[in-house]
Amino acid sequence: MILRSKVSFALALALSFLLITWCWHSSPSASSKPPYRLFESSSPLPSTQYAIATFLTGQATNDDSYFVATRVLTHQLLHAPATRCNSSSTSFLVLCSQDVSTEQKEILRKDGATVVEVQDVPLNWWIYSGVQRWKEQFTKLRVFEMTEYKRILFIDADTLITGHLGDIFDEPEVNTLAPTLSSRKEQMRKDESPFPTQWLFAARSDNQFTGEREHSTPPLQTPSFSAGFFLVAPDKEMYQHLLAVMSHFHRFDPFTMEQSLLNYVFRREGAMPWRELHWKWSATWPNEKDLDMGVASLHEKLWNTGPQRLQNIWKNRKDEMIRFQEERRVNAVT
Ligand SMILES: *[C@@H]1O[C@H](CO)[C@@H](O)[C@H](O)[C@H]1NC(C)=O
């Protein structure tokens, strides 16, 4: 029995090795400069130093909640006087995967968003998760390739904005790069090369590990971060590094997808330990105290969960967005 499982394990190992080598060599990303954008015909990106980006995938026909959330986020960052960003310094991009419908992209454009159609990131066979549309969750990694921008803040669409997020680009954790720690040589596996010499990846501790909704504010720090809010200096070498890590069987837990990939690459004990952004920028599992203490963005599906007071604010934002866009379209016609 034991012998048999050993033999099948060895077989599986040999097979995976073959497959991995094959996938790696046939991966289009290994060739020179693949365009991350889906259509060459897309209009050029607005040229600003900074960008805030979110990500939309196609959805089941009976569920447009993320599409609506993306519209609400667009409204908060582009139009709402209390939370909009300075458009001369910061662009707002909606990265859309291949499956987003033409109608939805058109509505987002009319709302004022810059729609960027991006190709899915090529995945190795072992990267699998039961979650719906898991494959596309890796597509958000394209932000690492968007070197048109000096810095990109990535935000999940299910986020309530309550402050001036554009100011995050002035933070010392954000406006300088970090060196890769060559003193941690044992953490730099050869098969994951290249390692950039300088890089930036900053994120927030995840309240999921410190009491969820009961967490204190200011919150405690946690070993891993939430991948719903992170800030990067785009860098093609870093993107290649991510692909190199993804080519190795079970180097990270595929079930928690890009969150565990990023938490592996930027692990605290690694050669590129993630930088912690100040707690005032974002909270997962937000509660009323986060709101009262001025946390600038609250990550929650507030259309059906979370504290009632927060849900009410989100619903008001949504109504405001619909009124605003209706008026805009009427004015555009007359
Ligand atoms: C907006 O950004 C531009 C370019 O960085 C800057 O010159 C301008 O002062 C900013 N405006 C405000 C209101 O901060």
PDBQT file of the ligand as one rigid body, heavy atoms in Angstrom, charges set to zero:
ROOT
HETATM    1  C1  LIG A 401      -3.655  68.529  -9.164  1.00  0.00    +0.000 C 
HETATM    2  O1  LIG A 401      -2.469  67.971  -9.692  1.00  0.00    +0.000 OA
HETATM    3  C2  LIG A 401      -1.679  68.877 -10.451  1.00  0.00    +0.000 C 
HETATM    4  C3  LIG A 401      -0.561  68.087 -11.105  1.00  0.00    +0.000 C 
HETATM    5  O2  LIG A 401       0.147  67.318 -10.185  1.00  0.00    +0.000 OA
HETATM    6  C4  LIG A 401      -1.198  69.995  -9.528  1.00  0.00    +0.000 C 
HETATM    7  O3  LIG A 401      -0.434  70.923 -10.261  1.00  0.00    +0.000 OA
HETATM    8  C5  LIG A 401      -2.412  70.678  -8.897  1.00  0.00    +0.000 C 
HETATM    9  O4  LIG A 401      -1.982  71.634  -7.961  1.00  0.00    +0.000 OA
HETATM   10  C6  LIG A 401      -3.312  69.655  -8.209  1.00  0.00    +0.000 C 
HETATM   11  N1  LIG A 401      -4.546  70.318  -7.776  1.00  0.00    +0.000 N 
HETATM   12  C7  LIG A 401      -4.993  70.256  -6.526  1.00  0.00    +0.000 C 
HETATM   13  C8  LIG A 401      -6.297  70.948  -6.257  1.00  0.00    +0.000 C 
HETATM   14  O5  LIG A 401      -4.399  69.654  -5.653  1.00  0.00    +0.000 OA
ENDROOT
TORSDOF 0
